[in-house]
Amino acid sequence: MKLVTPILALVAALGFAGEITFSGGTAGVSTWGGTDGETVFWSQLPTGYAIVSQFYDDLYPAYDSGVADDVMFSAATCVNRIRWWGEYWNGTGGPVDSPIEIYLYLDDGTGEAPTLPQHTSAIQSWMINPGEYTEVVDGSYYMMEYEFDPWLDFAPGQKYWIEIRKAFPFKPIGQYGWIQSEPVQLSPCVQGFDGLGIVWWTPGTTDAAFELVFDDILVLERSTWAGIKANF
């Protein structure tokens, strides 16, 4: 594994079972050590609790939440995979094979938040169905990966914000959140939570745990399939 930019990690916040909370889970340890064949362009490793980032299809619009974190590159950068860490609480536990929503925003000009309104102002979005991403246990967390197709290009010197959230009902499944990470790179992650009075996009005190990578194995798989199709 080739690590190109600095890493991160942490801070805390607790939730109480049975009531909707803005954060929860258990601050644990990740055992992730990377893989060969990939270049890590951005890395913020998990170290803290989970910050709720979830679409509640049984409680919307009274309750709606999301977390976004920023990223910026000095040179044009292409990635084909995103990896992030989450956790479940207040319900049946994980993993939950549910839809995932990923949104890519431009900065709002302040350097401290994405554009508004949330979701509809995103410059790109991915509505990911169950089975289209992977989710595995990583220590006390859950690590998820999604392959961008087509691959995702970042312009140099432009600050972007990435929001990731799961979509499933609060009852009986519970809550899901994006794991904290520190020290903070660029600006802290931001959160919105209708129903708990957290205005979109309120700054937190930590980052969120994710990595942006280019995996050469995905290139090989794609070229192999192209070769197979060409023979038929």
C-alpha positions, 0 to 999 in steps of 0.5 A: 500500500502506498500512502500519499497524504497524512492520516487522522483519527478521534473524539467522543459522544454517547447515546442512550438506547431507546431514544434517537441521539446525534451520536453513539456506538463505542469508541474502539480500535480498527485492525485495518492495515491496507492492501497491496495494489492500491494508492491511498490519496486521502486517509482519515482512520477511525478512532472515536464514536459514531456521528449519526448520518442516516435517512430514516424512511419511517420518520422523514421529514421530522427526523433527517440527518447527515454528516459531510467531511472535506477533502482537497488535493494539490494536483488533479487526482482520480480515485476509483474506490471510497472506504469508510467506517461506521457503527450501529446502535439503538437497535438490532446491531450490524451489519445492515444491508441497506441502501447507501447515499453518497453526495459530493458537494463544492465548498460554500465559499467559507472553507467551513461547510458544503453548499446548501440546501443539503442533498439537492445542491450536490454536484454528484450523487450515488444512490447505492443499492444493497449488494452494490457495496461491501461491508465487513467487521473491522475491530469494533467498527464496520468498514464499507467500500464502494467502487466508483464507476465511472471513476471520480476526478478531483480538480486541483486546489478545489475543496470538496465535501463528501456526505455518506449516510445509510437509509433504513428505519429507526424502528426496529433497526436503530441508528447508524453513524459515521465514525469520528477521526482525528487529528482534523485535516482541513476543517472538521466534519459537519452535521445536520439533524432535523428533529434534534435541532442541529442545523445543516451544516453545524461544525463538529470537533473531529473529522469522519473516517474515510479513505479515497484510493486508486486500486490497480486491481480494479483496472486489471479486472476491467481490462480483463472483462474487456478482453473476454467480451472482445473474444465473443 
